[in-house]
Amino acid sequence: MSSLGFIYVEGPSEEQFVDQLLKPHFQQWCNLTLQPIVSRTKRTAVRTFTGGITSYARIRKEIHKLLRHSAALFVTTMIDFYGLPKDFPGLKQLNTLRFATPEQRVLYLENEFAKNINNNRFIPFLTLHEFETFVLVDPDQLAEALPQYRSRAAQLKKQIGNTPPEEINDGSATHPAARITTFFPAYQKTLHGPLIAQRIGLSAIRNACPHFHQWLQTLEQRCAQ
């Protein structure tokens, strides 16, 4: 019998990533249907707007709504660490605490997130530092998707150097998406991001992104129980 898991995602790029890479993996791994739920930013009488994170209060409300589905084995998230709303649990305290690595920073926030939701079926995940981290696992794929800038792939790789994708920082001009658009100005997240991630493949992304890999391991273990 198939089980069900919900993943609350920041936008359509993450939704496509789940549908194309994660959903088939978990269907094969443990016969689990992983259902992406895109963040709602606003609702009017005639339309619901989706994509983007505007406030933690809305995140919390939507996650608790998903947790009311008793058939769900777990509820998890795929939200960018970069650009979190100011009311996110632990964010104010984060700047007063000293951490050696980006992963330690994000683990602290995920722990505060879990405590705030307070449900043992909730498994938080924040992408270090944003969706484009996965694209930077193999910058050469940007040149394949956007061949008019092929010569710039070497410049991007030189700028990144040996920095692991998840450690590329979250400065306003140096976060992963900003680095990409500096050299590939026609890059569009929803068009090119999921396509490139699919070409890179889940195995390569897991190998290059330990925080992402650990999250998937947690979901696999929960699913296999």
PyRosetta script that sets phi, psi and omega in degrees:
from pyrosetta import init, pose_from_sequence

init()
pose = pose_from_sequence("MSSLGFIYVEGPSEEQFVDQLLKPHFQQWCNLTLQPIVSRTKRTAVRTFTGGITSYARIRKEIHKLLRHSAALFVTTMIDFYGLPKDFPGLKQLNTLRFATPEQRVLYLENEFAKNINNNRFIPFLTLHEFETFVLVDPDQLAEALPQYRSRAAQLKKQIGNTPPEEINDGSATHPAARITTFFPAYQKTLHGPLIAQRIGLSAIRNACPHFHQWLQTLEQRCAQ")
pose.set_psi(1, 132.2)
pose.set_omega(1, -179.2)
pose.set_phi(2, -72.6)
pose.set_psi(2, 140.2)
pose.set_omega(2, 174.4)
pose.set_phi(3, -103.2)
pose.set_psi(3, 171.7)
pose.set_omega(3, -172.7)
pose.set_phi(4, -127.2)
pose.set_psi(4, 138.1)
pose.set_omega(4, 172.8)
pose.set_phi(5, -134.9)
pose.set_psi(5, 139.5)
pose.set_omega(5, 177.0)
pose.set_phi(6, -103.1)
pose.set_psi(6, 139.5)
pose.set_omega(6, 173.7)
pose.set_phi(7, -127.5)
pose.set_psi(7, 113.8)
pose.set_omega(7, -178.8)
pose.set_phi(8, -83.1)
pose.set_psi(8, 115.6)
pose.set_omega(8, -172.1)
pose.set_phi(9, -115.2)
pose.set_psi(9, 157.2)
pose.set_omega(9, -174.1)
pose.set_phi(10, -73.8)
pose.set_psi(10, -32.8)
pose.set_omega(10, -176.2)
pose.set_phi(11, -166.6)
pose.set_psi(11, -172.5)
pose.set_omega(11, -175.9)
pose.set_phi(12, -65.9)
pose.set_psi(12, -27.6)
pose.set_omega(12, 177.4)
pose.set_phi(13, -65.3)
pose.set_psi(13, -45.9)
pose.set_omega(13, 177.6)
pose.set_phi(14, -65.3)
pose.set_psi(14, -36.7)
pose.set_omega(14, 178.1)
pose.set_phi(15, -60.6)
pose.set_psi(15, -45.5)
pose.set_omega(15, 177.8)
pose.set_phi(16, -64.6)
pose.set_psi(16, -39.2)
pose.set_omega(16, 178.3)
pose.set_phi(17, -59.5)
pose.set_psi(17, -44.5)
pose.set_omega(17, 178.3)
pose.set_phi(18, -63.7)
pose.set_psi(18, -47.8)
pose.set_omega(18, -177.2)
pose.set_phi(19, -63.3)
pose.set_psi(19, -37.7)
pose.set_omega(19, -172.2)
pose.set_phi(20, -89.6)
pose.set_psi(20, -32.4)
pose.set_omega(20, -175.3)
pose.set_phi(21, -114.5)
pose.set_psi(21, -46.7)
pose.set_omega(21, -173.2)
pose.set_phi(22, -81.5)
pose.set_psi(22, -41.8)
pose.set_omega(22, -178.0)
pose.set_phi(23, -59.2)
pose.set_psi(23, -48.9)
pose.set_omega(23, 177.9)
pose.set_phi(24, -62.0)
pose.set_psi(24, -36.4)
pose.set_omega(24, -180.0)
pose.set_phi(25, -62.0)
pose.set_psi(25, -48.2)
pose.set_omega(25, -176.1)
pose.set_phi(26, -75.3)
pose.set_psi(26, -27.5)
pose.set_omega(26, 174.3)
pose.set_phi(27, -63.0)
pose.set_psi(27, -40.7)
pose.set_omega(27, 179.4)
pose.set_phi(28, -77.3)
pose.set_psi(28, -37.8)
pose.set_omega(28, -174.8)
pose.set_phi(29, -66.2)
pose.set_psi(29, -47.5)
pose.set_omega(29, -173.5)
pose.set_phi(30, -148.6)
pose.set_psi(30, 22.6)
pose.set_omega(30, 178.7)
pose.set_phi(31, 56.5)
pose.set_psi(31, 43.4)
pose.set_omega(31, 179.3)
pose.set_phi(32, -107.6)
pose.set_psi(32, 134.4)
pose.set_omega(32, 173.6)
pose.set_phi(33, -92.6)
pose.set_psi(33, 112.6)
pose.set_omega(33, -179.1)
pose.set_phi(34, -96.3)
pose.set_psi(34, 114.7)
pose.set_omega(34, -173.7)
pose.set_phi(35, -106.1)
pose.set_psi(35, 113.6)
pose.set_omega(35, 176.5)
pose.set_phi(36, -76.3)
pose.set_psi(36, 139.1)
pose.set_omega(36, 176.7)
pose.set_phi(37, -122.9)
pose.set_psi(37, 115.2)
pose.set_omega(37, -176.1)
pose.set_phi(38, -80.6)
pose.set_psi(38, 135.4)
pose.set_omega(38, 178.4)
pose.set_phi(39, -54.0)
pose.set_psi(39, 136.1)
pose.set_omega(39, 174.1)
pose.set_phi(40, -96.9)
pose.set_psi(40, 129.2)
pose.set_omega(40, -179.4)
pose.set_phi(41, -98.0)
pose.set_psi(41, -28.4)
pose.set_omega(41, -179.2)
pose.set_phi(42, -163.9)
pose.set_psi(42, 148.1)
pose.set_omega(42, 175.4)
pose.set_phi(43, -129.4)
pose.set_psi(43, 131.8)
pose.set_omega(43, 174.1)
pose.set_phi(44, -116.3)
pose.set_psi(44, -177.3)
pose.set_omega(44, -178.9)
pose.set_phi(45, -65.7)
pose.set_psi(45, -23.8)
pose.set_omega(45, -174.9)
pose.set_phi(46, -118.0)
pose.set_psi(46, -9.1)
pose.set_omega(46, -174.4)
pose.set_phi(47, -156.2)
pose.set_psi(47, 144.9)
pose.set_omega(47, 171.3)
pose.set_phi(48, -108.3)
pose.set_psi(48, 126.2)
pose.set_omega(48, -179.8)
pose.set_phi(49, -95.0)
pose.set_psi(49, 133.6)
pose.set_omega(49, -177.8)
pose.set_phi(50, -124.6)
pose.set_psi(50, 161.8)
pose.set_omega(50, 177.2)
pose.set_phi(51, 93.9)
pose.set_psi(51, 130.5)
pose.set_omega(51, -179.5)
pose.set_phi(52, 95.0)
pose.set_psi(52, 155.1)
pose.set_omega(52, -179.9)
pose.set_phi(53, -115.8)
pose.set_psi(53, 119.3)
pose.set_omega(53, -177.4)
pose.set_phi(54, -104.1)
pose.set_psi(54, -31.0)
pose.set_omega(54, 179.9)
pose.set_phi(55, -158.8)
pose.set_psi(55, 151.1)
pose.set_omega(55, 177.4)
pose.set_phi(56, -69.2)
pose.set_psi(56, -32.8)
pose.set_omega(56, -179.7)
pose.set_phi(57, -55.7)
pose.set_psi(57, -40.7)
pose.set_omega(57, 179.0)
pose.set_phi(58, -69.8)
pose.set_psi(58, -40.7)
pose.set_omega(58, 176.6)
pose.set_phi(59, -56.6)
pose.set_psi(59, -49.5)
pose.set_omega(59, -176.9)
pose.set_phi(60, -60.1)
pose.set_psi(60, -43.2)
pose.set_omega(60, -179.9)
pose.set_phi(61, -62.2)
pose.set_psi(61, -44.0)
pose.set_omega(61, -177.1)
pose.set_phi(62, -72.0)
pose.set_psi(62, -35.0)
pose.set_omega(62, 177.4)
pose.set_phi(63, -67.5)
pose.set_psi(63, -42.7)
pose.set_omega(63, 177.6)
pose.set_phi(64, -63.2)
pose.set_psi(64, -33.1)
pose.set_omega(64, 176.4)
pose.set_phi(65, -64.5)
pose.set_psi(65, -42.3)
pose.set_omega(65, 178.0)
pose.set_phi(66, -65.7)
pose.set_psi(66, -36.6)
pose.set_omega(66, -179.5)
pose.set_phi(67, -68.1)
pose.set_psi(67, -16.2)
pose.set_omega(67, 176.6)
pose.set_phi(68, -74.2)
pose.set_psi(68, -11.4)
pose.set_omega(68, 174.8)
pose.set_phi(69, -78.7)
pose.set_psi(69, 102.6)
pose.set_omega(69, -174.6)
pose.set_phi(70, -65.3)
pose.set_psi(70, -20.5)
pose.set_omega(70, -178.8)
pose.set_phi(71, -78.0)
pose.set_psi(71, -12.7)
pose.set_omega(71, -176.9)
pose.set_phi(72, -75.8)
pose.set_psi(72, 125.5)
pose.set_omega(72, 177.5)
pose.set_phi(73, -67.1)
pose.set_psi(73, -38.6)
pose.set_omega(73, 176.7)
pose.set_phi(74, -156.3)
pose.set_psi(74, 162.7)
pose.set_omega(74, 169.7)
pose.set_phi(75, -123.9)
pose.set_psi(75, 129.5)
pose.set_omega(75, 179.9)
pose.set_phi(76, -131.7)
pose.set_psi(76, -178.6)
pose.set_omega(76, -176.4)
pose.set_phi(77, -135.8)
pose.set_psi(77, 161.1)
pose.set_omega(77, 169.8)
pose.set_phi(78, -142.5)
pose.set_psi(78, 86.6)
pose.set_omega(78, -174.1)
pose.set_phi(79, -123.1)
pose.set_psi(79, 139.9)
pose.set_omega(79, 179.1)
pose.set_phi(80, -67.7)
pose.set_psi(80, 133.6)
pose.set_omega(80, 171.3)
pose.set_phi(81, -65.7)
pose.set_psi(81, -37.4)
pose.set_omega(81, 178.3)
pose.set_phi(82, -72.2)
pose.set_psi(82, 127.7)
pose.set_omega(82, 175.7)
pose.set_phi(83, 82.2)
pose.set_psi(83, 23.2)
pose.set_omega(83, 176.8)
pose.set_phi(84, -60.8)
pose.set_psi(84, 148.1)
pose.set_omega(84, 177.4)
pose.set_phi(85, -63.8)
pose.set_psi(85, 151.4)
pose.set_omega(85, -173.6)
pose.set_phi(86, -63.7)
pose.set_psi(86, -22.9)
pose.set_omega(86, -179.0)
pose.set_phi(87, -91.5)
pose.set_psi(87, 13.0)
pose.set_omega(87, -179.6)
pose.set_phi(88, -67.2)
pose.set_psi(88, 137.8)
pose.set_omega(88, -176.6)
pose.set_phi(89, -56.2)
pose.set_psi(89, 127.4)
pose.set_omega(89, 175.9)
pose.set_phi(90, 85.1)
pose.set_psi(90, -8.2)
pose.set_omega(90, -174.3)
pose.set_phi(91, -66.7)
pose.set_psi(91, -39.4)
pose.set_omega(91, 179.1)
pose.set_phi(92, -64.4)
pose.set_psi(92, -39.9)
pose.set_omega(92, -178.6)
pose.set_phi(93, -73.7)
pose.set_psi(93, -23.7)
pose.set_omega(93, -174.7)
pose.set_phi(94, -58.4)
pose.set_psi(94, -39.8)
pose.set_omega(94, -177.1)
pose.set_phi(95, -72.7)
pose.set_psi(95, -14.2)
pose.set_omega(95, 178.6)
pose.set_phi(96, -95.5)
pose.set_psi(96, -7.8)
pose.set_omega(96, -178.4)
pose.set_phi(97, -106.3)
pose.set_psi(97, 145.5)
pose.set_omega(97, -178.0)
pose.set_phi(98, -101.5)
pose.set_psi(98, 124.4)
pose.set_omega(98, 177.4)
pose.set_phi(99, -126.0)
pose.set_psi(99, 145.9)
pose.set_omega(99, -176.4)
pose.set_phi(100, -79.9)
pose.set_psi(100, -30.3)
pose.set_omega(100, -173.2)
pose.set_phi(101, -132.8)
pose.set_psi(101, 158.0)
pose.set_omega(101, 173.3)
pose.set_phi(102, -58.4)
pose.set_psi(102, -35.7)
pose.set_omega(102, -179.4)
pose.set_phi(103, -63.9)
pose.set_psi(103, -38.6)
pose.set_omega(103, 177.7)
pose.set_phi(104, -64.2)
pose.set_psi(104, -36.4)
pose.set_omega(104, 177.6)
pose.set_phi(105, -64.5)
pose.set_psi(105, -46.0)
pose.set_omega(105, -176.5)
pose.set_phi(106, -72.3)
pose.set_psi(106, -33.7)
pose.set_omega(106, 176.3)
pose.set_phi(107, -63.8)
pose.set_psi(107, -38.1)
pose.set_omega(107, 176.6)
pose.set_phi(108, -60.0)
pose.set_psi(108, -46.7)
pose.set_omega(108, -179.2)
pose.set_phi(109, -67.6)
pose.set_psi(109, -37.9)
pose.set_omega(109, 177.9)
pose.set_phi(110, -63.9)
pose.set_psi(110, -37.4)
pose.set_omega(110, 177.8)
pose.set_phi(111, -65.4)
pose.set_psi(111, -42.2)
pose.set_omega(111, 177.3)
pose.set_phi(112, -65.5)
pose.set_psi(112, -37.6)
pose.set_omega(112, 176.8)
pose.set_phi(113, -60.2)
pose.set_psi(113, -48.9)
pose.set_omega(113, -179.5)
pose.set_phi(114, -61.6)
pose.set_psi(114, -42.3)
pose.set_omega(114, 179.6)
pose.set_phi(115, -63.9)
pose.set_psi(115, -37.9)
pose.set_omega(115, -179.0)
pose.set_phi(116, -69.4)
pose.set_psi(116, -38.8)
pose.set_omega(116, 178.2)
pose.set_phi(117, -73.9)
pose.set_psi(117, -40.0)
pose.set_omega(117, 171.6)
pose.set_phi(118, 58.5)
pose.set_psi(118, 58.2)
pose.set_omega(118, 176.7)
pose.set_phi(119, -149.7)
pose.set_psi(119, 129.0)
pose.set_omega(119, -173.8)
pose.set_phi(120, -72.5)
pose.set_psi(120, -6.5)
pose.set_omega(120, 174.7)
pose.set_phi(121, -93.3)
pose.set_psi(121, 1.1)
pose.set_omega(121, -179.5)
pose.set_phi(122, -97.0)
pose.set_psi(122, 127.5)
pose.set_omega(122, -179.6)
pose.set_phi(123, -124.9)
pose.set_psi(123, 100.0)
pose.set_omega(123, -176.0)
pose.set_phi(124, -76.2)
pose.set_psi(124, 147.6)
pose.set_omega(124, 171.8)
pose.set_phi(125, -145.6)
pose.set_psi(125, 130.1)
pose.set_omega(125, 173.1)
pose.set_phi(126, -116.2)
pose.set_psi(126, 127.9)
pose.set_omega(126, -179.4)
pose.set_phi(127, -74.3)
pose.set_psi(127, 126.9)
pose.set_omega(127, 176.0)
pose.set_phi(128, -91.7)
pose.set_psi(128, 115.0)
pose.set_omega(128, -10.7)
pose.set_phi(129, -99.1)
pose.set_psi(129, -15.7)
pose.set_omega(129, 178.1)
pose.set_phi(130, -166.1)
pose.set_psi(130, 177.1)
pose.set_omega(130, -174.2)
pose.set_phi(131, -54.2)
pose.set_psi(131, -38.1)
pose.set_omega(131, -177.4)
pose.set_phi(132, -64.0)
pose.set_psi(132, -11.7)
pose.set_omega(132, 171.8)
pose.set_phi(133, -52.7)
pose.set_psi(133, -43.0)
pose.set_omega(133, -177.3)
pose.set_phi(134, -67.2)
pose.set_psi(134, -34.2)
pose.set_omega(134, 177.1)
pose.set_phi(135, -64.2)
pose.set_psi(135, -38.1)
pose.set_omega(135, -176.9)
pose.set_phi(136, -77.8)
pose.set_psi(136, -0.5)
pose.set_omega(136, 170.8)
pose.set_phi(137, -60.9)
pose.set_psi(137, -33.4)
pose.set_omega(137, 178.0)
pose.set_phi(138, -143.6)
pose.set_psi(138, 85.3)
pose.set_omega(138, -178.2)
pose.set_phi(139, -59.0)
pose.set_psi(139, -22.3)
pose.set_omega(139, 178.8)
pose.set_phi(140, -62.4)
pose.set_psi(140, -25.5)
pose.set_omega(140, 178.6)
pose.set_phi(141, -69.1)
pose.set_psi(141, -23.4)
pose.set_omega(141, 173.5)
pose.set_phi(142, -63.9)
pose.set_psi(142, -39.8)
pose.set_omega(142, 179.5)
pose.set_phi(143, -67.1)
pose.set_psi(143, -31.5)
pose.set_omega(143, 177.3)
pose.set_phi(144, -70.8)
pose.set_psi(144, -39.9)
pose.set_omega(144, -178.9)
pose.set_phi(145, -77.3)
pose.set_psi(145, -30.0)
pose.set_omega(145, -177.5)
pose.set_phi(146, -129.8)
pose.set_psi(146, 71.5)
pose.set_omega(146, -171.3)
pose.set_phi(147, -64.8)
pose.set_psi(147, -17.6)
pose.set_omega(147, 178.5)
pose.set_phi(148, -66.4)
pose.set_psi(148, -15.8)
pose.set_omega(148, 178.7)
pose.set_phi(149, -114.3)
pose.set_psi(149, 22.2)
pose.set_omega(149, -172.7)
pose.set_phi(150, -52.2)
pose.set_psi(150, -38.8)
pose.set_omega(150, -176.1)
pose.set_phi(151, -68.3)
pose.set_psi(151, -14.8)
pose.set_omega(151, -176.1)
pose.set_phi(152, -88.5)
pose.set_psi(152, -10.0)
pose.set_omega(152, -179.9)
pose.set_phi(153, -59.5)
pose.set_psi(153, -39.8)
pose.set_omega(153, 179.9)
pose.set_phi(154, -64.2)
pose.set_psi(154, -36.2)
pose.set_omega(154, 178.5)
pose.set_phi(155, -66.2)
pose.set_psi(155, -42.3)
pose.set_omega(155, 178.6)
pose.set_phi(156, -63.1)
pose.set_psi(156, -45.0)
pose.set_omega(156, -179.8)
pose.set_phi(157, -64.2)
pose.set_psi(157, -35.9)
pose.set_omega(157, 177.8)
pose.set_phi(158, -65.9)
pose.set_psi(158, -40.3)
pose.set_omega(158, 179.4)
pose.set_phi(159, -64.7)
pose.set_psi(159, -40.8)
pose.set_omega(159, -179.5)
pose.set_phi(160, -71.0)
pose.set_psi(160, -39.3)
pose.set_omega(160, -178.0)
pose.set_phi(161, 64.9)
pose.set_psi(161, -134.8)
pose.set_omega(161, -178.9)
pose.set_phi(162, -97.1)
pose.set_psi(162, 12.8)
pose.set_omega(162, -179.9)
pose.set_phi(163, -66.7)
pose.set_psi(163, 124.9)
pose.set_omega(163, 176.4)
pose.set_phi(164, -60.4)
pose.set_psi(164, 147.1)
pose.set_omega(164, -175.6)
pose.set_phi(165, -52.1)
pose.set_psi(165, -40.3)
pose.set_omega(165, -177.5)
pose.set_phi(166, -73.1)
pose.set_psi(166, -11.7)
pose.set_omega(166, -179.0)
pose.set_phi(167, -101.4)
pose.set_psi(167, -0.1)
pose.set_omega(167, 174.8)
pose.set_phi(168, -65.4)
pose.set_psi(168, 124.7)
pose.set_omega(168, -159.6)
pose.set_phi(169, -75.1)
pose.set_psi(169, 177.3)
pose.set_omega(169, -172.0)
pose.set_phi(170, -111.2)
pose.set_psi(170, 29.9)
pose.set_omega(170, 174.1)
pose.set_phi(171, -68.0)
pose.set_psi(171, 156.3)
pose.set_omega(171, -175.0)
pose.set_phi(172, -61.6)
pose.set_psi(172, -26.4)
pose.set_omega(172, -179.9)
pose.set_phi(173, -109.8)
pose.set_psi(173, -0.6)
pose.set_omega(173, -173.5)
pose.set_phi(174, -128.0)
pose.set_psi(174, 4.4)
pose.set_omega(174, 176.1)
pose.set_phi(175, -67.4)
pose.set_psi(175, 161.2)
pose.set_omega(175, -171.7)
pose.set_phi(176, -51.7)
pose.set_psi(176, -45.8)
pose.set_omega(176, -178.3)
pose.set_phi(177, -64.4)
pose.set_psi(177, -37.2)
pose.set_omega(177, 179.4)
pose.set_phi(178, -65.9)
pose.set_psi(178, -39.9)
pose.set_omega(178, 178.1)
pose.set_phi(179, -63.4)
pose.set_psi(179, -41.9)
pose.set_omega(179, -179.2)
pose.set_phi(180, -63.7)
pose.set_psi(180, -48.9)
pose.set_omega(180, -175.5)
pose.set_phi(181, -70.9)
pose.set_psi(181, -19.8)
pose.set_omega(181, 174.0)
pose.set_phi(182, -61.4)
pose.set_psi(182, -40.6)
pose.set_omega(182, -176.6)
pose.set_phi(183, -101.7)
pose.set_psi(183, -22.4)
pose.set_omega(183, -179.5)
pose.set_phi(184, -128.3)
pose.set_psi(184, 72.9)
pose.set_omega(184, -171.0)
pose.set_phi(185, -63.0)
pose.set_psi(185, -19.0)
pose.set_omega(185, 178.5)
pose.set_phi(186, -87.7)
pose.set_psi(186, 1.5)
pose.set_omega(186, 179.0)
pose.set_phi(187, -60.0)
pose.set_psi(187, 130.9)
pose.set_omega(187, 175.9)
pose.set_phi(188, -122.9)
pose.set_psi(188, 122.9)
pose.set_omega(188, -172.9)
pose.set_phi(189, -55.5)
pose.set_psi(189, -50.9)
pose.set_omega(189, -174.6)
pose.set_phi(190, -72.9)
pose.set_psi(190, -25.7)
pose.set_omega(190, 179.9)
pose.set_phi(191, -86.1)
pose.set_psi(191, -51.3)
pose.set_omega(191, -172.9)
pose.set_phi(192, -92.2)
pose.set_psi(192, -33.8)
pose.set_omega(192, -174.4)
pose.set_phi(193, -55.9)
pose.set_psi(193, -58.1)
pose.set_omega(193, -179.6)
pose.set_phi(194, -63.0)
pose.set_psi(194, -35.8)
pose.set_omega(194, 178.7)
pose.set_phi(195, -61.9)
pose.set_psi(195, -46.1)
pose.set_omega(195, -179.6)
pose.set_phi(196, -66.6)
pose.set_psi(196, -42.3)
pose.set_omega(196, 178.4)
pose.set_phi(197, -60.2)
pose.set_psi(197, -39.4)
pose.set_omega(197, 178.9)
pose.set_phi(198, -65.9)
pose.set_psi(198, -39.3)
pose.set_omega(198, 178.0)
pose.set_phi(199, -66.1)
pose.set_psi(199, -37.4)
pose.set_omega(199, 178.8)
pose.set_phi(200, -67.1)
pose.set_psi(200, -43.8)
pose.set_omega(200, 176.1)
pose.set_phi(201, 95.5)
pose.set_psi(201, 149.6)
pose.set_omega(201, -175.8)
pose.set_phi(202, -63.5)
pose.set_psi(202, -39.9)
pose.set_omega(202, -177.6)
pose.set_phi(203, -62.0)
pose.set_psi(203, -44.7)
pose.set_omega(203, -179.7)
pose.set_phi(204, -67.1)
pose.set_psi(204, -37.3)
pose.set_omega(204, 178.8)
pose.set_phi(205, -66.1)
pose.set_psi(205, -42.5)
pose.set_omega(205, 178.0)
pose.set_phi(206, -62.1)
pose.set_psi(206, -41.6)
pose.set_omega(206, -179.3)
pose.set_phi(207, -63.6)
pose.set_psi(207, -33.9)
pose.set_omega(207, -175.9)
pose.set_phi(208, -90.7)
pose.set_psi(208, -15.5)
pose.set_omega(208, -172.4)
pose.set_phi(209, -127.7)
pose.set_psi(209, 86.9)
pose.set_omega(209, -173.8)
pose.set_phi(210, -62.4)
pose.set_psi(210, -35.1)
pose.set_omega(210, 179.6)
pose.set_phi(211, -66.5)
pose.set_psi(211, -42.5)
pose.set_omega(211, 175.4)
pose.set_phi(212, -61.1)
pose.set_psi(212, -43.9)
pose.set_omega(212, 179.8)
pose.set_phi(213, -61.6)
pose.set_psi(213, -43.4)
pose.set_omega(213, 179.9)
pose.set_phi(214, -63.2)
pose.set_psi(214, -37.6)
pose.set_omega(214, 176.6)
pose.set_phi(215, -61.7)
pose.set_psi(215, -47.5)
pose.set_omega(215, 179.8)
pose.set_phi(216, -63.4)
pose.set_psi(216, -36.5)
pose.set_omega(216, 176.2)
pose.set_phi(217, -61.0)
pose.set_psi(217, -41.5)
pose.set_omega(217, 178.1)
pose.set_phi(218, -61.6)
pose.set_psi(218, -43.2)
pose.set_omega(218, 178.5)
pose.set_phi(219, -66.0)
pose.set_psi(219, -39.6)
pose.set_omega(219, 179.7)
pose.set_phi(220, -64.2)
pose.set_psi(220, -40.9)
pose.set_omega(220, 179.1)
pose.set_phi(221, -66.1)
pose.set_psi(221, -41.6)
pose.set_omega(221, 178.2)
pose.set_phi(222, -64.1)
pose.set_psi(222, -39.6)
pose.set_omega(222, -178.7)
pose.set_phi(223, -68.9)
pose.set_psi(223, -33.8)
pose.set_omega(223, -175.6)
pose.set_phi(224, -81.4)
pose.set_psi(224, -12.1)
pose.set_omega(224, -177.4)
pose.set_phi(225, -67.7)
pose.dump_pdb("model.pdb")
